[in-house]
Amino acid sequence: MTPTATPVSAPKTATGSRSVTRVVPAVLAAFLGLAVVFIAGHAQSGALHQAAHDVRHSTGFPCH
């Protein structure tokens, strides 16, 4: 008698949880990006403000 291998299947995952795991990091990254732009754009430090201003000009972002 020869031993038979049992088929191994991939673990089942809920499709809803897979889409949530992709959306959450994207939302957090967008929030972080907007926070950096907002903070740098409204900074009172001259060097930080000028650096952000130069980046806005180089990327074509309207600033004034």
Stockholm file with secondary structure:
# STOCKHOLM 1.0

chainA/1-64         MTPTATPVSAPKTATGSRSVTRVVPAVLAAFLGLAVVFIAGHAQSGALHQAAHDVRHSTGFPCH
#=GR chainA/1-64 SS CCCCCCCCCCCCCCHHHHHHHHHHHHHHHHHHHHHHHHHHHTCCCHHHHHHHHHHHHHHTCCCC
#=GC SS_cons        CCCCCCCCCCCCCCHHHHHHHHHHHHHHHHHHHHHHHHHHHTCCCHHHHHHHHHHHHHHTCCCC
//
